[in-house]
Amino acid sequence: MNLNPAIPRDLLLSLLPELVLTGWALVLLLFVAWRHRTVWDLRIAGWLTLLALVSTAVAIWWLWWNRAGVRGVVSMIAADDFRWVADWVFVGAAALTVLISFTYLERERLLAPEYHVLLLLGTLGMMLMAAGADLIVIFLALELMSVAVYVLAGFDRRRARSAEAALKYFLLGAFASGFLLYGIALVYGATGTTNLVLIGARLSIAMRASAMLLAGLALLIVGFGFKIAAVPFHMWAPDVYDGAPTPVTAFMATGVKAAAFAALFRVMYQAFAAVPAWHDIMWWLAVITMIGGNLFALGQRSLKRMLAYSSVAHAGYLLVAVTAGGVAGTSAFLVYIVAYTLMSLGAFAVLIAKGRAGESDVTIDDLSGLAARRPWLAFALAVCMLSLLGFPGTAGFIGKWYILIAATSAGQNTLAAILVLTSVVSAGYYLPVIMAMYMKPEPIEAAHVDVCLDRWGRAAVAAVVVGLLLFGVWPNRLFDLARAAGDSVHAGGTTTAAP
């Protein structure tokens, strides 16, 4: 038997960030087994989690900088710029989630440091999803991420709403995983492989796609549709987002969605680029998700539930980037997911400061007069709302503008017009939040006296606001990284610009 001695080294190098994060997760698990009773144990676990994420970010940067000596493992792991940029998004979302969780966990008396272990394992699954160059790797990574988030959704065991969220997410998530796995089986039956590049090569040679392949592709799209909460597969998202602890909701709305989209991009454009049928499906999914998500959000008075439906609408905007495709579409996705991660996490962080007992009962009217009592917190939420709307000068505007360029360049003018119109509709539920904070008096005297974040939460919100405004006026570096990542996905290689 001829064994290639270089493969183990390449495997270790290609998986270096994931191995670092895995090592830290095991260390944290040992610490939690030893110390798990006091507030200080919870805080130490949080600090160790931040140290783990920083170490992982350093490993990503090192591997990115030294990628000339790293190759993706054949048929298993991709080592390209798309993966590195996506990994930075996941690690950043996890770090911000940890920062906004300190106050929340102590206030809600959720003194279980296992919370941080689950965050690390969920982040590990996300990173492996973006790295997967094989359908089996993507599926296993998806399950690792999903199982961790199932538990996080029901982490507040004292509240029936949290338990309901976990049960709904588990049942519908398992259902979606079944679709995905059956789709992988049919694709394997039609092509004889689960490797994305080999599937793409064989389909480019074949004259026409078989019925088995099309059925497998349809099931894959259904499975991914559940994970990204695209209409009509979104029915779980509002209830789960509403019932889960708010930091977990922020993590799900950003990191989980970004990981599912990263895997979707890689699967569609590396494996099924030669099958045009899925473009029409994605076109219609984007349309009904943009329209449905925005219309559903218009009728919400609960701030948390409104943000949940807003997340569905933004999945529609990201599907426009998927439909546009090419380097421009992939780059637009990365730019927008960075902006969306920042603005969504910032909005949920302010909700944490205002709310109690899961924040499910905080309405838009409850924010009345917040600017008079907490001007900086109101300013942060206003920046997040304007960015979600796509107001010029914010990163959300830059992201939508980039998606529009990608769509029009691909000849998807109708889709671009629908994106603009639905963004206008979204003003109907984003602007009332700002109006309540700045143009209405407090509902009762001293209604916002106890609205505050600890220094870690304030640091997270400040980082979000700075990022949204900075990328809104100076997006050049982000554009360069996104274009390099888009090139690497469609070239199937490991080259491009330095970080």
C-alpha positions as CSV (number, residue, x, y, z in Angstrom):
1,M,0.0,0.0,0.0
2,N,1.3,3.4,-1.0
3,L,0.8,5.9,1.8
4,N,1.5,9.6,1.4
5,P,3.4,10.7,4.5
6,A,2.5,14.4,3.8
7,I,-1.3,13.9,4.3
8,P,-1.2,13.8,8.2
9,R,0.8,17.0,8.3
10,D,-1.5,18.7,5.8
11,L,-4.5,17.5,7.8
12,L,-3.2,18.9,11.1
13,L,-2.2,22.2,9.5
14,S,-5.6,22.5,7.7
15,L,-7.4,21.9,10.9
16,L,-5.2,23.9,13.2
17,P,-7.9,26.5,14.3
18,E,-10.4,23.7,14.9
19,L,-7.8,21.7,16.9
20,V,-7.0,24.7,19.0
21,L,-10.7,25.3,19.7
22,T,-11.2,21.6,20.5
23,G,-8.4,21.6,22.9
24,W,-9.7,24.7,24.7
25,A,-13.2,23.1,24.8
26,L,-11.8,20.0,26.5
27,V,-9.9,22.2,29.0
28,L,-13.0,24.2,29.7
29,L,-15.0,21.0,30.2
30,L,-12.5,19.8,32.8
31,F,-12.7,23.1,34.6
32,V,-16.5,23.0,34.6
33,A,-16.5,19.5,36.0
34,W,-14.3,20.8,38.8
35,R,-15.8,24.3,39.5
36,H,-19.4,24.9,38.7
37,R,-21.2,26.3,41.7
38,T,-20.5,30.0,42.2
39,V,-20.8,33.2,40.2
40,W,-17.0,33.4,40.1
41,D,-16.8,29.9,38.5
42,L,-19.2,31.2,35.8
43,R,-17.0,34.3,35.2
44,I,-13.8,32.4,35.0
45,A,-15.4,30.0,32.5
46,G,-16.4,33.1,30.4
47,W,-12.9,34.5,30.5
48,L,-11.4,31.1,29.5
49,T,-13.9,31.1,26.6
50,L,-12.7,34.5,25.4
51,L,-9.1,33.3,25.7
52,A,-10.0,30.2,23.7
53,L,-11.6,32.3,20.9
54,V,-8.7,34.7,20.8
55,S,-6.3,31.8,20.5
56,T,-8.4,30.4,17.7
57,A,-8.4,33.7,15.9
58,V,-4.6,33.8,16.2
59,A,-4.4,30.3,14.7
60,I,-6.7,31.4,11.8
61,W,-4.6,34.4,11.2
62,W,-1.4,32.4,11.2
63,L,-2.7,29.7,8.9
64,W,-4.1,32.4,6.6
65,W,-0.8,34.2,6.5
66,N,1.2,31.0,5.9
67,R,-1.2,29.3,3.5
68,A,1.5,28.8,0.9
69,G,2.6,25.8,2.9
70,V,-0.9,24.5,3.5
71,R,-3.1,22.5,1.2
72,G,-6.7,21.4,1.7
73,V,-6.9,17.7,2.5
74,V,-8.0,16.0,-0.7
75,S,-11.8,15.4,-0.6
76,M,-12.2,16.5,3.0
77,I,-11.2,20.0,4.1
78,A,-10.9,23.2,2.1
79,A,-8.1,25.7,2.9
80,D,-9.1,28.9,1.1
81,D,-9.7,32.5,1.9
82,F,-13.5,32.0,2.0
83,R,-13.0,29.7,5.0
84,W,-10.7,32.1,6.8
85,V,-13.1,35.1,6.4
86,A,-16.1,32.9,7.5
87,D,-14.1,31.6,10.5
88,W,-13.4,35.2,11.6
89,V,-17.1,35.9,11.5
90,F,-18.0,32.9,13.6
91,V,-15.3,33.6,16.2
92,G,-16.3,37.2,16.3
93,A,-19.9,36.4,16.8
94,A,-19.0,33.9,19.6
95,A,-16.8,36.4,21.3
96,L,-19.5,39.1,21.3
97,T,-22.0,36.6,22.5
98,V,-19.7,35.8,25.5
99,L,-19.3,39.5,26.3
100,I,-23.1,40.2,26.4
101,S,-23.7,37.0,28.3
102,F,-21.9,37.9,31.6
103,T,-24.6,40.2,32.9
104,Y,-27.4,38.2,31.5
105,L,-26.4,34.8,33.0
106,E,-25.9,36.3,36.5
107,R,-29.1,38.4,36.4
108,E,-31.2,35.5,35.3
109,R,-29.4,33.2,37.8
110,L,-28.3,30.8,35.1
111,L,-25.1,29.9,37.0
112,A,-24.1,26.9,34.8
113,P,-20.7,27.4,33.2
114,E,-21.5,24.5,30.8
115,Y,-23.1,27.3,28.8
116,H,-19.6,28.4,27.6
117,V,-18.6,24.9,26.7
118,L,-21.7,24.6,24.4
119,L,-20.8,28.0,22.8
120,L,-17.3,26.7,22.0
121,L,-18.7,23.4,20.5
122,G,-21.3,25.3,18.5
123,T,-18.6,27.6,17.1
124,L,-16.4,24.5,16.3
125,G,-19.3,23.1,14.3
126,M,-19.7,26.4,12.4
127,M,-16.0,26.5,11.5
128,L,-16.1,22.9,10.2
129,M,-19.1,23.7,8.1
130,A,-17.3,26.5,6.3
131,A,-14.2,24.2,5.9
132,G,-16.1,21.2,4.6
133,A,-15.2,20.1,1.1
134,D,-17.2,17.0,1.4
135,L,-21.0,16.5,2.0
136,I,-20.3,14.1,4.9
137,V,-18.0,16.6,6.7
138,I,-20.6,19.3,6.2
139,F,-23.3,17.1,7.7
140,L,-21.3,16.0,10.7
141,A,-20.3,19.7,11.3
142,L,-23.9,20.7,11.0
143,E,-25.0,18.1,13.6
144,L,-22.2,19.2,16.0
145,M,-23.3,22.8,15.8
146,S,-27.0,21.9,16.0
147,V,-26.8,19.7,19.1
148,A,-25.0,22.4,21.0
149,V,-27.5,25.1,20.0
150,Y,-30.5,22.8,20.8
151,V,-29.2,22.6,24.4
152,L,-28.5,26.4,24.5
153,A,-32.0,27.2,23.3
154,G,-33.4,25.4,26.4
155,F,-30.8,26.5,28.8
156,D,-33.2,28.4,31.0
157,R,-34.8,25.3,32.5
158,R,-37.1,27.3,34.8
159,R,-39.0,28.9,32.0
160,A,-41.6,26.9,30.0
161,R,-41.0,29.2,27.0
162,S,-37.3,28.2,26.8
163,A,-38.1,24.5,27.1
164,E,-40.7,24.9,24.3
165,A,-38.1,26.6,22.1
166,A,-35.6,23.8,22.6
167,L,-38.2,21.1,21.8
168,K,-39.4,22.9,18.7
169,Y,-35.9,23.5,17.5
170,F,-34.8,19.9,18.1
171,L,-37.8,18.3,16.4
172,L,-37.7,20.6,13.3
173,G,-33.9,20.5,13.2
174,A,-33.9,16.7,13.3
175,F,-36.5,16.8,10.5
176,A,-34.3,19.1,8.4
177,S,-31.2,16.9,9.1
178,G,-33.2,14.0,7.7
179,F,-33.9,15.8,4.5
180,L,-30.2,16.8,4.2
181,L,-28.9,13.3,4.9
182,Y,-31.4,11.7,2.4
183,G,-30.3,14.3,-0.2
184,I,-26.7,13.4,0.4
185,A,-27.5,9.7,-0.1
186,L,-29.3,10.4,-3.4
187,V,-26.5,12.7,-4.7
188,Y,-24.0,9.9,-3.8
189,G,-26.2,7.4,-5.7
190,A,-26.2,9.6,-8.7
191,T,-22.6,10.6,-8.8
192,G,-20.7,8.0,-6.8
193,T,-19.0,10.5,-4.6
194,T,-19.7,13.0,-1.8
195,N,-16.7,15.2,-2.5
196,L,-17.9,18.6,-3.8
197,V,-15.2,19.1,-6.4
198,L,-15.6,15.6,-7.8
199,I,-19.3,16.0,-7.9
200,G,-18.9,19.3,-9.9
201,A,-16.4,17.6,-12.3
202,R,-18.7,14.7,-13.0
203,L,-21.7,16.9,-13.5
204,S,-19.8,19.2,-15.9
205,I,-19.0,16.1,-18.1
206,A,-22.6,14.7,-17.9
207,M,-24.9,15.9,-20.6
208,R,-28.0,16.1,-18.3
209,A,-28.8,15.7,-14.7
210,S,-30.6,12.5,-13.7
211,A,-33.9,12.4,-11.7
212,M,-32.0,10.9,-8.7
213,L,-29.6,13.8,-8.7
214,L,-32.3,16.4,-9.0
215,A,-34.3,14.8,-6.2
216,G,-31.1,14.8,-4.0
217,L,-30.4,18.4,-4.8
218,A,-34.0,19.4,-3.9
219,L,-33.7,17.7,-0.6
220,L,-30.4,19.4,0.1
221,I,-32.1,22.8,-0.6
222,V,-34.9,21.9,1.8
223,G,-32.5,20.9,4.5
224,F,-30.5,24.1,4.1
225,G,-33.7,26.1,3.8
226,F,-34.6,25.0,7.4
227,K,-31.2,25.9,8.7
228,I,-31.2,29.4,7.2
229,A,-34.9,30.0,8.2
230,A,-36.0,30.8,4.6
231,V,-39.8,31.0,4.0
232,P,-41.6,28.6,4.0
233,F,-39.1,26.7,6.1
234,H,-39.0,29.5,8.7
235,M,-41.8,28.4,11.0
236,W,-39.5,27.4,13.8
237,A,-37.5,30.6,13.9
238,P,-39.9,33.1,15.6
239,D,-40.8,30.8,18.5
240,V,-37.3,29.5,19.0
241,Y,-35.7,33.0,18.9
242,D,-38.4,34.3,21.2
243,G,-38.1,31.5,23.8
244,A,-34.3,31.0,23.9
245,P,-32.1,33.1,26.2
246,T,-31.4,36.4,24.4
247,P,-27.6,35.9,24.1
248,V,-28.4,32.5,22.5
249,T,-30.9,34.1,20.2
250,A,-28.2,36.5,19.1
251,F,-25.8,33.7,18.5
252,M,-28.3,31.7,16.5
253,A,-29.4,34.7,14.4
254,T,-25.8,35.5,13.4
255,G,-23.3,32.6,13.7
256,V,-25.7,29.7,12.9
257,K,-27.2,31.5,9.9
258,A,-23.7,32.5,8.6
259,A,-22.5,28.9,8.9
260,A,-25.5,27.5,7.0
261,F,-25.1,30.1,4.3
262,A,-21.3,29.4,4.0
263,A,-21.9,25.7,3.5
264,L,-24.7,26.5,1.1
265,F,-22.4,28.6,-1.1
266,R,-19.7,26.0,-1.1
267,V,-22.1,23.2,-2.0
268,M,-24.0,25.0,-4.7
269,Y,-21.0,26.6,-6.5
270,Q,-18.4,23.8,-6.1
271,A,-20.7,20.8,-6.6
272,F,-23.8,21.9,-8.5
273,A,-22.6,24.8,-10.6
274,A,-23.3,22.8,-13.8
275,V,-26.9,22.2,-12.8
276,P,-29.0,25.4,-13.6
277,A,-32.2,24.1,-12.1
278,W,-31.4,25.3,-8.6
279,H,-31.1,28.9,-9.6
280,D,-34.8,29.3,-10.2
281,I,-35.5,27.6,-6.9
282,M,-33.2,30.0,-5.1
283,W,-34.8,33.0,-7.0
284,W,-38.2,32.2,-5.7
285,L,-37.0,31.4,-2.2
286,A,-35.3,34.8,-2.1
287,V,-38.5,36.6,-3.2
288,I,-40.9,34.9,-0.8
289,T,-38.4,35.2,2.1
290,M,-37.8,38.9,1.6
291,I,-41.5,39.6,1.2
292,G,-42.7,37.2,3.9
293,G,-40.1,38.1,6.5
294,N,-40.8,41.8,6.2
295,L,-44.6,41.5,6.2
296,F,-44.6,39.3,9.2
297,A,-42.2,41.7,11.1
298,L,-44.5,44.6,10.4
299,G,-47.2,43.2,12.7
300,Q,-44.9,42.6,15.7
301,R,-44.9,44.7,18.8
302,S,-42.5,42.5,20.8
303,L,-39.0,43.7,20.0
304,K,-37.5,40.3,20.3
305,R,-40.0,38.7,18.0
306,M,-39.7,41.6,15.6
307,L,-35.9,40.9,15.4
308,A,-36.7,37.2,14.8
309,Y,-38.8,38.0,11.7
310,S,-36.2,40.6,10.7
311,S,-33.7,37.7,10.7
312,V,-35.9,35.9,8.3
313,A,-36.1,38.9,6.0
314,H,-32.3,39.2,6.0
315,A,-32.0,35.6,5.0
316,G,-33.9,36.6,1.9
317,Y,-31.3,39.3,1.2
318,L,-28.5,36.8,1.5
319,L,-30.4,34.4,-0.8
320,V,-30.2,37.2,-3.4
321,A,-26.4,36.9,-3.2
322,V,-26.7,33.1,-3.6
323,T,-28.8,33.6,-6.7
324,A,-26.5,36.2,-8.2
325,G,-23.6,33.8,-7.7
326,G,-20.1,34.2,-9.1
327,V,-17.3,36.0,-7.3
328,A,-19.5,39.1,-6.9
329,G,-22.3,37.2,-5.2
330,T,-19.9,35.3,-2.9
331,S,-18.1,38.6,-2.0
332,A,-21.4,40.3,-1.4
333,F,-22.5,37.6,1.0
334,L,-19.3,37.9,3.1
335,V,-19.6,41.7,3.3
336,Y,-23.3,41.5,4.3
337,I,-22.8,38.7,6.8
338,V,-20.1,40.7,8.6
339,A,-22.5,43.8,8.7
340,Y,-25.5,41.7,9.8
341,T,-23.5,39.9,12.5
342,L,-22.5,43.3,14.0
343,M,-25.9,45.0,13.8
344,S,-28.0,42.0,15.0
345,L,-25.7,41.3,18.0
346,G,-25.8,45.0,18.9
347,A,-29.6,45.1,18.8
348,F,-29.9,42.0,21.0
349,A,-27.3,43.4,23.4
350,V,-29.4,46.5,24.0
351,L,-32.5,44.3,24.4
352,I,-30.6,42.4,27.2
353,A,-30.0,45.7,29.0
354,K,-33.7,46.6,28.9
355,G,-35.3,43.3,29.5
356,R,-35.9,40.8,32.2
357,A,-36.9,37.1,32.3
358,G,-36.0,36.4,28.7
359,E,-37.0,39.8,27.2
360,S,-40.0,38.2,25.5
361,D,-42.4,40.8,26.9
362,V,-40.3,43.9,25.9
363,T,-42.4,45.8,23.4
364,I,-41.3,48.7,21.1
365,D,-43.3,51.1,23.3
366,D,-41.3,50.0,26.3
367,L,-38.4,51.8,24.8
368,S,-40.1,55.2,24.9
369,G,-37.9,57.9,26.4
370,L,-34.8,55.7,26.5
371,A,-32.7,58.5,24.8
372,A,-33.4,60.9,27.6
373,R,-32.3,58.4,30.3
374,R,-29.7,56.4,28.5
375,P,-28.5,58.4,25.5
376,W,-25.5,56.3,24.5
377,L,-27.5,53.0,24.7
378,A,-30.3,54.6,22.6
379,F,-27.7,55.8,20.1
380,A,-26.3,52.3,19.8
381,L,-29.7,50.8,19.2
382,A,-30.5,53.6,16.7
383,V,-27.3,52.8,14.7
384,C,-28.2,49.1,14.7
385,M,-31.7,49.8,13.5
386,L,-30.5,52.2,10.8
387,S,-27.9,49.7,9.6
388,L,-30.5,46.9,9.5
389,L,-32.7,49.2,7.4
390,G,-29.7,49.9,5.1
391,F,-29.3,53.6,5.8
392,P,-26.4,55.3,4.1
393,G,-23.3,55.7,6.3
394,T,-23.7,52.3,8.0
395,A,-22.3,48.9,7.2
396,G,-25.8,47.6,6.4
397,F,-26.1,50.0,3.5
398,I,-22.7,48.9,2.1
399,G,-23.8,45.3,2.4
400,K,-27.1,45.8,0.6
401,W,-25.4,48.0,-2.0
402,Y,-22.9,45.2,-2.7
403,I,-25.6,42.6,-3.0
404,L,-27.5,44.9,-5.5
405,I,-24.4,45.3,-7.6
406,A,-23.9,41.5,-7.7
407,A,-27.6,40.9,-8.6
408,T,-27.7,43.5,-11.4
409,S,-24.4,42.3,-12.8
410,A,-25.9,38.8,-13.0
411,G,-28.9,40.1,-14.8
412,Q,-31.2,39.7,-11.8
413,N,-32.8,43.2,-12.0
414,T,-36.2,42.0,-10.8
415,L,-34.7,40.5,-7.7
416,A,-32.7,43.7,-7.1
417,A,-35.9,45.7,-7.4
418,I,-37.7,43.5,-4.9
419,L,-34.8,43.8,-2.4
420,V,-35.1,47.6,-2.6
421,L,-38.8,47.6,-2.2
422,T,-38.8,45.2,0.8
423,S,-36.1,47.3,2.4
424,V,-38.4,50.3,2.1
425,V,-41.1,48.2,3.8
426,S,-38.7,47.3,6.6
427,A,-38.7,51.0,7.6
428,G,-42.2,50.3,9.0
429,Y,-40.8,48.3,11.9
430,Y,-37.2,49.7,12.3
431,L,-38.0,53.4,12.4
432,P,-40.8,53.1,15.1
433,V,-38.0,51.8,17.5
434,I,-36.0,55.0,16.9
435,M,-39.1,57.2,17.2
436,A,-40.1,55.6,20.5
437,M,-36.6,56.2,22.0
438,Y,-36.3,59.8,20.8
439,M,-39.8,61.2,20.3
440,K,-41.9,59.7,23.1
441,P,-41.8,60.3,26.8
442,E,-41.0,57.6,29.3
443,P,-44.2,55.5,30.0
444,I,-43.7,55.9,33.7
445,E,-41.2,58.0,35.7
446,A,-37.8,56.4,36.0
447,A,-38.8,53.6,33.6
448,H,-35.2,53.1,32.4
449,V,-33.3,53.7,35.6
450,D,-32.3,50.0,35.8
451,V,-31.4,49.7,32.1
452,C,-27.6,49.1,32.0
453,L,-24.9,46.8,30.8
454,D,-21.7,45.8,32.6
455,R,-18.4,46.9,31.2
456,W,-18.1,43.7,29.1
457,G,-21.5,44.4,27.5
458,R,-20.6,48.0,27.0
459,A,-17.4,47.0,25.3
460,A,-19.3,44.7,23.0
461,V,-21.9,47.4,22.1
462,A,-19.1,49.9,21.5
463,A,-17.2,47.5,19.2
464,V,-20.4,46.9,17.2
465,V,-21.2,50.6,16.8
466,V,-17.6,51.5,15.8
467,G,-17.6,48.6,13.3
468,L,-20.9,49.5,11.7
469,L,-19.9,53.2,11.3
470,L,-16.3,52.4,10.2
471,F,-17.4,49.9,7.6
472,G,-20.1,52.3,6.5
473,V,-17.6,55.0,5.5
474,W,-14.5,53.0,4.9
475,P,-15.3,49.5,3.5
476,N,-12.3,49.1,1.2
477,R,-10.4,46.6,3.3
478,L,-13.5,44.5,3.8
479,F,-14.2,44.6,0.1
480,D,-10.7,43.4,-0.7
481,L,-11.0,40.4,1.7
482,A,-14.4,39.5,0.4
483,R,-13.3,39.6,-3.2
484,A,-10.2,37.4,-2.4
485,A,-12.5,34.9,-0.6
486,G,-14.9,34.9,-3.5
487,D,-12.1,34.2,-5.9
488,S,-10.9,31.3,-3.8
489,V,-14.2,29.5,-3.7
490,H,-14.8,29.7,-7.4
491,A,-11.2,28.8,-8.2
492,G,-11.4,25.9,-5.8
493,G,-7.9,26.8,-4.6
494,T,-6.0,28.2,-1.7
495,T,-4.5,31.3,-3.2
496,T,-5.3,35.1,-3.1
497,A,-4.5,38.2,-1.2
498,A,-2.7,38.4,2.2
499,P,-4.8,39.1,5.2
